[in-house]
Amino acid sequence: MQQFPRLARVGLGFRRELIPALKSGVPDTINFFEIAPENWIDLGGGAARDLLFFTERYPFVCHGLSLSIGGPAPLDEVLLQKIRRFLDQHRILLYTEHLSYCSDDGHLYDLLPIPFTEEAVRYVAERVRRTQDILERRIALENASFYVASPINDMSELDFIRAVLLEADCDLHLDVNNVYVNSINHDYDPVDFIRALPSDRIAYMHMAGHHKEAENLIIDTHGADVIDPVWSLLDQTYGMHGVAPTLLERDFNIPPLDQLMREVQRIALIQARHGHSGDVCSAT
């Protein structure tokens, strides 16, 4: 199976609002982009041409929204076949999904936590293995933020993540902000949590902002600037696990590209402190 190379790269979420500015010139600090395939698969016309223009010139990652890898409904293999064709068309090596579920009889429009049980580990791992077979790629699962713990958990979030990665033989999409969010909401040490993750499984990282609802409640919004404690956590993560491709997520309240670049450049500076230059890497 093809894999996304674990190099020091800095990425930005590819949003349609940013296309005009990016067409005028992609800043050198941006080495790759990320898209949700569900938002692009069936598009034609100018939007499809715009995407192809960039995928022919830059590496892309696909980060899925609706596969519901831990959900009770049968795995959506029709969607996966569409995603595989889309990945092949745009030469995208890495597909990631949330370690959560978002559907039951229909779409729930939220990412909900899977119960942390041995049964769930086996269930999710089987679905991941089938996903990798269909996509003909090794995938990565993102640690998800959540606000209410399942009443039937029989292991910790950390132990659940580690068990799924091992059983499924897949990689980890480490969202640093999600670890921070959960550490506040569920009262644990985020540094200890990240230290215990398997370095060799970390394929890719996310940075994002959030909304502070109360002292002990943070909502993962991707709609604000990254705060200093999360920047510090990224720095410590590189120190513990090494530098991996890291992308800035901004899905709401999207500022102009030049403002976003301040945070993109901050990722590059932190990578540089750990001995990586984050040089531009072409997909061609």
C-alpha positions in Angstrom: 0.0 0.0 0.0 1.2 3.5 -0.8 1.9 5.8 2.1 2.2 9.6 2.6 5.9 10.3 3.3 6.6 11.3 6.9 8.6 14.5 6.1 8.7 18.0 7.7 5.9 19.7 5.8 3.5 22.4 6.6 0.0 22.5 5.2 -3.2 24.5 5.0 -6.8 23.4 4.6 -7.9 24.0 1.0 -11.0 26.3 1.2 -12.9 27.7 -1.8 -12.8 31.1 -0.2 -9.0 31.0 -0.5 -8.7 29.9 -4.1 -8.5 33.4 -5.6 -5.6 34.3 -3.3 -3.9 31.0 -3.9 -4.2 31.4 -7.6 -2.2 34.6 -7.3 0.6 32.7 -5.7 0.9 30.0 -3.1 3.3 31.1 -0.3 6.5 29.0 -0.2 5.8 27.9 3.4 2.7 25.9 2.2 3.9 22.5 1.1 0.6 20.7 0.9 -3.2 21.1 1.3 -6.0 19.1 2.8 -9.6 18.6 1.5 -12.7 16.7 2.6 -13.4 14.4 -0.4 -17.1 14.5 0.3 -17.1 18.2 -0.6 -15.4 17.7 -4.0 -16.2 14.2 -5.4 -19.3 15.1 -7.4 -18.3 18.6 -8.4 -17.7 19.6 -12.0 -17.2 22.9 -13.9 -14.9 25.6 -12.6 -14.6 24.1 -9.1 -13.3 20.8 -10.4 -10.9 22.6 -12.7 -9.6 24.7 -9.8 -9.0 21.7 -7.7 -7.2 19.8 -10.5 -5.0 22.9 -11.1 -3.7 22.6 -7.5 -3.5 18.8 -7.2 -1.3 18.7 -10.3 1.1 21.0 -8.5 1.0 20.3 -4.8 0.6 17.2 -2.6 -2.9 16.8 -1.0 -4.3 14.8 1.9 -8.0 13.8 2.1 -9.6 14.0 5.5 -13.0 12.3 5.5 -16.1 13.6 7.2 -18.8 11.0 6.9 -17.5 7.4 6.8 -18.6 6.9 10.4 -15.9 4.3 11.0 -17.4 3.4 14.4 -21.1 3.7 13.5 -23.7 0.9 13.7 -24.7 1.1 10.0 -22.9 -1.1 7.4 -19.7 0.4 6.1 -20.5 2.7 3.1 -18.5 0.9 0.5 -20.1 2.8 -2.4 -18.7 6.0 -0.8 -15.3 4.3 -0.4 -15.2 3.3 -4.1 -15.9 6.9 -5.0 -13.2 8.1 -2.7 -10.7 5.6 -4.1 -11.4 6.9 -7.7 -11.0 10.4 -6.5 -7.7 9.7 -4.7 -6.4 8.0 -7.8 -7.5 10.8 -10.1 -5.7 13.4 -8.0 -2.8 11.2 -7.0 -3.6 11.6 -3.3 -1.7 9.1 -1.1 -3.1 9.7 2.3 -6.8 9.4 3.5 -7.7 10.0 7.1 -10.9 9.7 9.1 -12.1 10.5 12.6 -12.0 7.8 15.2 -15.7 8.4 15.9 -19.1 7.9 14.4 -21.6 10.3 12.8 -24.5 8.1 11.6 -27.2 5.8 12.8 -30.4 5.5 10.7 -29.2 8.7 9.1 -26.5 11.3 9.3 -26.2 12.8 12.8 -24.2 15.9 11.7 -21.8 15.6 14.6 -18.8 13.4 15.5 -19.7 11.3 18.5 -17.4 9.2 20.7 -17.2 5.4 20.2 -17.5 3.5 23.5 -14.0 2.6 24.7 -14.4 -1.2 24.9 -12.7 -4.3 23.6 -15.7 -5.1 21.5 -15.5 -1.7 19.9 -11.8 -2.1 19.2 -12.4 -5.3 17.2 -15.4 -3.8 15.4 -13.6 -0.6 14.4 -10.4 -2.5 13.4 -12.4 -4.8 11.1 -13.9 -1.8 9.3 -10.6 0.0 9.0 -9.0 -3.1 7.4 -11.8 -3.3 4.9 -11.5 0.5 4.2 -7.7 0.0 3.5 -8.4 -2.9 1.2 -10.9 -0.9 -0.8 -8.8 2.3 -0.9 -5.6 0.3 -1.6 -3.9 2.7 0.9 -2.9 2.6 4.5 -5.2 5.1 6.3 -4.8 7.2 9.5 -7.4 7.7 12.2 -7.7 11.1 13.9 -8.2 11.2 17.7 -11.6 13.0 18.1 -12.7 15.6 20.5 -15.7 14.7 22.7 -17.7 16.3 25.4 -19.6 13.5 27.2 -18.0 10.1 27.9 -19.8 6.9 27.1 -21.2 5.2 30.3 -20.0 1.8 29.2 -16.3 2.6 28.7 -14.0 -0.1 30.1 -10.7 1.4 29.1 -9.3 4.9 28.7 -9.3 7.0 25.6 -5.5 6.6 25.3 -5.7 2.8 25.6 -8.6 2.7 23.1 -6.6 4.6 20.5 -3.5 2.5 21.0 -5.5 -0.7 20.8 -7.4 0.3 17.6 -4.1 1.3 15.8 -2.5 -2.1 16.7 -5.5 -4.2 15.9 -6.3 -2.4 12.6 -2.7 -2.0 11.6 -3.3 1.6 10.6 -1.7 5.0 11.4 -2.6 7.9 13.7 -3.7 11.3 12.5 -2.7 13.3 15.6 -4.9 16.3 16.2 -2.9 18.3 18.8 -5.8 20.7 19.5 -8.2 17.8 20.1 -5.8 16.4 22.8 -5.8 19.8 24.5 -9.6 20.1 24.2 -10.2 16.7 25.7 -7.6 17.3 28.4 -9.6 20.3 29.7 -13.0 18.6 29.2 -12.0 15.3 30.9 -9.2 16.5 33.2 -6.0 14.8 32.1 -2.4 15.9 31.3 -2.1 16.4 27.5 1.7 16.0 27.6 1.4 12.6 29.3 -1.3 11.6 26.8 0.8 12.5 23.8 4.0 11.0 25.2 2.2 7.6 25.5 1.2 7.5 21.8 3.2 5.3 19.5 5.7 7.5 17.5 5.9 5.1 14.6 2.2 5.4 14.0 2.0 9.2 13.7 1.6 10.0 10.0 0.2 13.4 10.2 -0.8 16.2 12.6 -3.5 18.9 12.9 -3.4 22.3 14.6 -6.6 24.3 15.1 -8.4 26.8 17.3 -11.4 26.3 19.6 -14.0 28.1 21.6 -13.8 28.3 25.4 -17.3 27.9 26.7 -16.4 27.7 30.4 -13.3 27.0 32.5 -13.8 23.2 32.1 -15.5 23.1 28.7 -13.9 23.8 25.4 -15.7 23.3 22.0 -13.6 22.2 19.0 -14.7 24.8 16.4 -11.8 25.3 13.9 -13.0 28.8 13.9 -10.4 30.8 15.9 -6.7 31.3 16.2 -4.6 28.7 17.8 -3.9 29.6 21.5 -0.4 29.6 23.1 -0.9 26.4 25.2 -1.7 24.4 22.0 1.4 25.9 20.3 3.4 24.8 23.3 1.9 21.3 23.1 2.9 21.1 19.4 6.5 22.0 20.3 6.5 19.3 23.0 5.0 16.8 20.6 7.8 17.3 18.1 10.2 16.9 20.9 8.7 13.6 21.9 7.9 12.0 18.6 9.7 14.0 15.9 8.4 16.2 13.2 5.5 15.0 11.0 3.5 16.8 8.3 1.3 19.3 10.2 -1.6 21.3 8.8 -3.5 24.3 10.0 -7.3 23.7 10.0 -9.6 26.8 9.7 -13.1 25.9 8.7 -15.1 28.9 10.0 -14.5 32.7 10.4 -11.8 32.3 7.7 -9.5 35.3 7.6 -7.6 36.4 4.5 -4.7 34.2 3.4 -2.0 36.6 4.6 -3.5 36.4 8.2 -3.6 32.6 8.0 0.0 32.5 6.9 1.1 33.8 10.3 0.0 30.6 11.9 1.2 28.4 9.0 4.6 30.1 9.4 4.6 29.5 13.1 4.3 25.8 12.4 7.3 26.0 10.1 9.3 27.9 12.8 8.5 25.2 15.4 9.6 22.5 12.9 12.8 24.4 12.2 13.6 24.5 15.9 13.5 20.7 15.8 16.0 20.5 13.0 13.7 20.5 9.9 13.5 23.2 7.3 10.1 22.4 5.9 11.3 22.9 2.3 8.7 23.0 -0.4 8.0 19.5 -1.9 6.4 19.2 -5.3 3.9 16.5 -6.1 5.2 16.2 -9.6 
